[in-house]
Amino acid sequence: MIKIKIAVILIFISSSLSAQNESDIVQFNKALNQFINVRDFCISKDGNEAFFTIQSPNQEISQLAYIQKEKDKWSKPEILPFCDSYMYLEPFLSFNNNRLFFVSDRPLNDSIIDKKDFDIWYVDRNNEDNKWSNPKNIGKPVNSELDEFYPSVSKNNNLYFTMISPDGFGEDDIYFCKWENNKYSNPILLNENINSSGYEFNAFVSEKEDFLIYSKYNEEDGQGSGDLYISKKDSNGKWKKAVNLGIPVNTKYMEYCPFYDEKNQMLYFTSKRNNIKPRRFNNISDFKRYVIESNNGLSKVYMTSLKIE
């Protein structure tokens, strides 16, 4: 029975996704190796801006950074100007590139000193040449007294995110809020084809809202840690049972924080994959270069071509 189930999953994946080799999965930009932990990546529709999270070794500090294309080369990373001493993470650009969603524990009011739970926030701009606005809390009914994480928005503004709620199926679950009459509906818990009694988190929703890519942790058909899964909608608009993206995207290490560039059919994701092996070093510089630039078990952003049909 288990063999039959695995065979069905493999057939589904092979008919839906292009073939992959380990060599096709590369670090997005080695210039980001200057940071200890890099995660939560998104890129603009024109491919000229990228946003991501940088963190201290134990994640006590978390800030949003960005890079821009300058003559086909990426600029040096800079921290977004509205970041301060609070936590900032998980950026996501709207379809028109002029609203940046993110997560923060910053207080609702500048007069309040103590941080609050994690909420979804956003900043706006008129175009890429303009400055971002001050952060705005997305408010109720999306945000609550609980923690909300990892916003992802389809072209029609429907919002998908992670929430830890006693009313969910398990630990972390994926929720969605529908955009109607210029406001969001109450959060809706996605069904058992997406969520389970375990951990489901970091959901990316496609522009047409026809597929989800997200992480599930320590599943029976997984590689041993957090794996990326995909779910598609059926002809009735219902989410199908999610399936594992398989090797080599997934490894025995943690894979999470997916972002899919539909125009260029490119999957970006965070991984803690590690292939460092003992060797002889010529000098300290050689040692440092090898350790820093390798897939060294720290959170890094990877990319690979992936055709989703």
N, C-alpha and C positions, 0 to 999 in steps of 0.2 A: 504493500500500500504506500509506504514511504517512497519507494523507488518510482512508482507511478506518479506521485505528486511532484517529485523533483523533476521528472521528465517533462511534465506539463509546463512547469515553470521555465525550464530551459527552452522549450519550444516557443513559449510566449516571448521570452527575451530575444531569441534569435530572429524572430519574425518582426520585432518591433524596433530593434536597435542595431546599429552598424557594428561590425566586428571591431574588437579592441585588442591592442597589444600593450604590454607593460611599457614599452618604449614610447608609446603614443601619449603617455601621461607625464606631463612635465610641470615644473614649477612655473607659475604665471610670470614672475619677474624676480630674478635673483637679487635685485637691488633691495627687495623687501627683507632680505636675510639679515639686515642690520637690526631688525626687531626680534625680540625673543618669541613672542606669540603673535601671529597674524591670522585673522579669520574674518568671517562675515563679509564676503566680497559681493559687490554688484558693479555693473558696468553700464554706461549710458548706451542708448540705441545707436548713436553714431560711432561708438567705440572710442570716443575722445576723452572720457572721464571715467575714473574708477574710484570707488569708495570702499573702505575696509576698516576693520577694528584692529588696533594695536594694544597689547596688554603686557603688564609686568609678569614675571615668571609664575607667580601664584594668583594672578588675576585681581590683585588688590586695586590696581590702576587699569582703567579701560577708557580709551579715547578713540574718536573717529578721525581718520586721516583720508587724504585723497591725493591722486596724481592726475595729471593732464597730459595729453599728447601734444608734443611740440616738435614739428617737422618729423613726424613718424617715430619720435622717441618719447618715452615717458619722462616727465619731470621728476624732480626730487619730491618725496612725500612731504606733505604739510598737514598739520592738525587743523581741523575745521574750526573757524574762529569762535563759535558759540560754546565750544567745550570748555569746561571749568574743572573744579575739583571733584565733581560727582562722576558717576559711571556713565559712559556712553558706548553703545555697541549696536550691532546688527542693522546697518544702513540698507535701505531699499529705495530705489528711484521709481517714481510714478512713470506711467507710459509716456507722458510728454516731457519727462526729464526735469520738470520744474518744481517738483515736490519731493523732498527727501524724508522718508520715514525712518525712525530709529527707536531705540529703547534706552531709557534712562531712569535712574532713581532720584533725579533732581527734584526739589520741592516744587509744588504747584505755584507757590508765591515766593517772590524774591525776599520777602520779609521773614520767611520761615527758614531757619538755619538747618534743622534736621532733615535728612533725606527721607524719602518715603519708599514704598514698594516700587517695583519696576513697572513702568507704564510705557505705552506707545506714544511717541511724540512725532512732530514733523516740523520742517522749516520750508518756506516757499521762496521762489525767486521768479522774476519775469522772464529771464532767459539766462543762458550760460555766462553772459558777460556781467550779469548783475550779482549783487551780494545776497546771501541768504538772509531771511528774516530772523527775528528772535524765535527761539523754540516755542511751539504751541502744543499743549497737551491735547490729544485727540478726544479726551473726555469720555463720559458715559454715553451709551451702554458698553462701549468697547472696553474701556479701562474700569477697573474695580478695586476693591481692597486686596485682591490677589495679585500675583505677578503675571504680567503679560509679556511675551517675548516674540521675537523674530517675525515682524510684519512682512507680508508679501501681498501685492495688490495686482489684480488682473486689469485688463484694459478698461473694463466697465466699472472699475473702482471697488469691486468686491474684495474684502479683506480677509486674509487667512493668517492665523497666528497661533502660537503655543501658549497654553495656559495650564497652570497647576491648580486643579479645583477638586474639592471633595465630591462634586457631582459628576466627575469624569469617569472614564472606564478604569483608569489606573493612576499612574504617576503623572508624567507630562502627556497632554493630549492636544490634538489639532482641532481648532475651532474656526468658524467662519462667520463674518458679518456681512449681510447684503446691503448694498448701497441703493437706497430708495428715497425719492423725494428729497435729495440733497442731505441725507443723513443715514447713519448706519442702524441696522436692526440690532436686536439683542443677539448676543453670541449664540451660535448653533454648534453643538458638538457633532463632529462628523462620525459616521457609524462604524461598525466593527470591521468593515473592509479597509478602514484607515487606522482606527485606534484599537487598542487592546488593553489588557491589564498591566502591560509593561510601559515602556517609555517610547513615545512618538513626539518628535520635535523638529524644528527647523524646516518647515514646509515652504517650498517654492511653488507658486502657482503660475501656470502659463498665461500668456496674454489673452487667449481665447477661453481660458478657464477649462481647458479640456484635459489637462494632466497635472498631477502633483508629483514633485520629487521631494522626498523628506527622509529623515533618519529614524530608524528603529534600533533599539539597543538590545544586544545579546539574544537575538531571535534564533530559533532552532535551525533555520535555513541560512543563518548569517555566517560570517567568517570569524566571529569571536568577540566582537566589540560593537561599536556603532556602525551600521551599514546604511547605504543609500538605497531607497526603494522608490518605485514608480507606480502610480495608479492612474488609470485613464477612465474617462466617462463612457458609459455605454450609450446606446441609441436613445435611451430614455432620460439621459442626463444624470444618471446615478453613478457614483464612484464604484469602479470594479475593485476586486481584491488586489491589494498592493503586492508587487513582486520585487525580489531582490535584483538590483542591477548587476550583481555578479562580479567575478574576478575579470579584469584586474582593477576596475574602479574601486571595488571594495577589497580590503585586506584584513588581516587579523588585528590591525590597529583601528583607531577611531576615524571614521569618515562622516562628515557632517557639513552643515551650512552650504547647501547647494544653491547655485544660481545658473540658469540656462539662458544663453544668448540664442534666441530662436532664429534670428537673421543669419547668423554665421554658424549655427548648429554646433555651438561650443558649450561644453559643461565646465563650469568652475565649481570647485568645492574645497573645503578645508580637510586636511588629513594629518594624522600624526604618524604616517608611515615611516619606517626606519630601515635603511639598508646599509648602515655604516658597518664596515668590516675592519678588523685589525690590519695594519700595514706599517711599513717603515716610512718615516718622515725625514726629509732632508734638513728641515729647520723648523723653528717655531711658526713662521709664516705659512709654511706648507701645512703644518698641523691645523692651524686656525682656519685656513681656507677650506680644507677638507671637511672639518667638523661643521663649519657654518654653512657651507654651500650644499652639503649632502642632504638627502632625505633623512633627517637626524632625530626624528621622533617628536620634534616640536610642532606646534600648529603652524602649517604653511598653506598657502593657497596654490592649488594645482589646477591644470586645465587639460582638457582632451576633447577632440572632435567626437561628437555623438549625434547620430541621426535618429530622431524619434519620429516614427511614422504612425 
